[in-house]
Amino acid sequence: MIPTKLSDTGNRRIAVHLTAADRATQLAADVRQGLTASPKELPPKWFYDETGGQLFDEITRLPEYYPTRRERAILTEHAAEIAAFSRADTLVELGSGTSEKTQLLLNALSDTGTLQRFVPFDVDEAVLRHVADSLATTRPALRVNALVGDFDHHLGHLPRAEARLVAFLGSTIGNMRPDERLGFLARLRATASDGDVLLLGTDLVKDPGRLVAAYDDAAGVTAAFNGNVLTVVNRELDGDLDPDGFAHLAVWDPDAEWIEMRLRSRRAQTARIAALDLTVPFEADEQLRTEISAKFRRDGIEKELANAGWGMTHWWTDPDGDFAVSLSVPA
């Protein structure tokens, strides 16, 4: 399928496979399905409007939220080894956002002399344009082929190369259920050539108290981030969900080994989503799940990768064993 929109300027190319209209259609479908389900649920991708992005950036700097710091430390220590092993001419970053941590990989691959192209992949066209503009200044010789799309439909549009390093960082894979992770990893494997390497960041199982604190900080930033999804629904779908009528919860599920973020209705209430002609009742204390964040063990993620056709070659953790970064190749 050809892109809906294509911008091509010098070394900067942005292919748009997911438009604002597409996202609006997805939001409407997700809200209708999620708010009529039992229990109610909304996907975490709808946290990330401009306000949500700013709040999450603030979360990554909170003392309770360790994953970003731990992953950065691992990448800082091992970026040269990652670059030397992959010898990648193309760096692909899935869910790239502002590509801040990726600078470590870009530097290391540039030092090896192999890097020719960077492919940031994200749902947000504005963010990708900002990344492309920034790299035009800092790395004018680097080709940037940005791709606006989502993991469910557009991985097949990733450009192939002799040697790709595909980075999926931040333990974003933990936001998927096990069957979704298998499907994602299998789709990614289907795009891979023999020279490709997968770089994966995964948060690890640890003391539940620390895990809950990372998603329920004392300053209330995560609570604001969680409640912002209601503001997004209200704005985009003409809703009247009351953000003050819900309390933030972070709950550890020991059986699934994941954190759930939820919004608990403080009272019996009814919301109206006018664009969907939908009335949504909430009982007092009823909970709306907004995110899962799975935590991993080495044997578990290695098995999941193998089931999708990947073979793990490297595994690094921080000294405290909080977070892991791994490398895998097509099996």
Rosetta blueprint (number, residue, H / E / L):
1 M L
2 I L
3 P L
4 T L
5 K E
6 L E
7 S E
8 D E
9 T E
10 G L
11 N L
12 R E
13 R E
14 I E
15 A E
16 V E
17 H L
18 L L
19 T L
20 A H
21 A H
22 D H
23 R H
24 A H
25 T H
26 Q H
27 L H
28 A H
29 A H
30 D H
31 V H
32 R H
33 Q H
34 G H
35 L H
36 T L
37 A L
38 S L
39 P L
40 K L
41 E E
42 L L
43 P L
44 P H
45 K H
46 W H
47 F H
48 Y L
49 D L
50 E H
51 T H
52 G H
53 G H
54 Q H
55 L H
56 F H
57 D H
58 E H
59 I H
60 T L
61 R L
62 L L
63 P L
64 E L
65 Y L
66 Y L
67 P H
68 T H
69 R H
70 R H
71 E H
72 R H
73 A H
74 I H
75 L H
76 T H
77 E H
78 H H
79 A H
80 A H
81 E H
82 I H
83 A H
84 A H
85 F H
86 S H
87 R L
88 A L
89 D L
90 T E
91 L E
92 V E
93 E E
94 L E
95 G L
96 S L
97 G L
98 T L
99 S L
100 E L
101 K L
102 T H
103 Q H
104 L H
105 L H
106 L H
107 N H
108 A H
109 L H
110 S H
111 D H
112 T H
113 G L
114 T L
115 L L
116 Q L
117 R E
118 F E
119 V E
120 P E
121 F E
122 D E
123 V L
124 D L
125 E H
126 A H
127 V H
128 L H
129 R H
130 H H
131 V H
132 A H
133 D H
134 S H
135 L H
136 A H
137 T H
138 T H
139 R L
140 P L
141 A L
142 L L
143 R E
144 V E
145 N E
146 A E
147 L E
148 V E
149 G L
150 D L
151 F L
152 D L
153 H L
154 H L
155 L H
156 G H
157 H H
158 L L
159 P L
160 R L
161 A L
162 E L
163 A L
164 R E
165 L E
166 V E
167 A E
168 F E
169 L L
170 G L
171 S L
172 T H
173 I H
174 G H
175 N H
176 M L
177 R L
178 P H
179 D H
180 E H
181 R H
182 L H
183 G H
184 F H
185 L H
186 A H
187 R H
188 L H
189 R H
190 A H
191 T L
192 A L
193 S L
194 D L
195 G L
196 D L
197 V E
198 L E
199 L E
200 L E
201 G E
202 T E
203 D E
204 L E
205 V L
206 K L
207 D L
208 P H
209 G H
210 R H
211 L H
212 V H
213 A H
214 A H
215 Y L
216 D L
217 D L
218 A L
219 A L
220 G L
221 V H
222 T H
223 A H
224 A H
225 F H
226 N H
227 G H
228 N H
229 V H
230 L H
231 T H
232 V H
233 V H
234 N H
235 R H
236 E H
237 L H
238 D L
239 G E
240 D L
241 L L
242 D L
243 P H
244 D H
245 G H
246 F E
247 A E
248 H E
249 L E
250 A E
251 V E
252 W E
253 D E
254 P L
255 D L
256 A L
257 E L
258 W E
259 I E
260 E E
261 M E
262 R E
263 L E
264 R E
265 S E
266 R L
267 R L
268 A L
269 Q E
270 T E
271 A E
272 R E
273 I E
274 A H
275 A H
276 L H
277 D L
278 L E
279 T E
280 V E
281 P E
282 F E
283 E L
284 A L
285 D L
286 E L
287 Q E
288 L E
289 R E
290 T E
291 E E
292 I E
293 S E
294 A E
295 K L
296 F E
297 R L
298 R H
299 D H
300 G H
301 I H
302 E H
303 K H
304 E H
305 L H
306 A H
307 N H
308 A L
309 G L
310 W E
311 G E
312 M E
313 T E
314 H E
315 W E
316 W E
317 T E
318 D L
319 P L
320 D L
321 G L
322 D L
323 F E
324 A E
325 V E
326 S E
327 L E
328 S E
329 V E
330 P E
331 A L
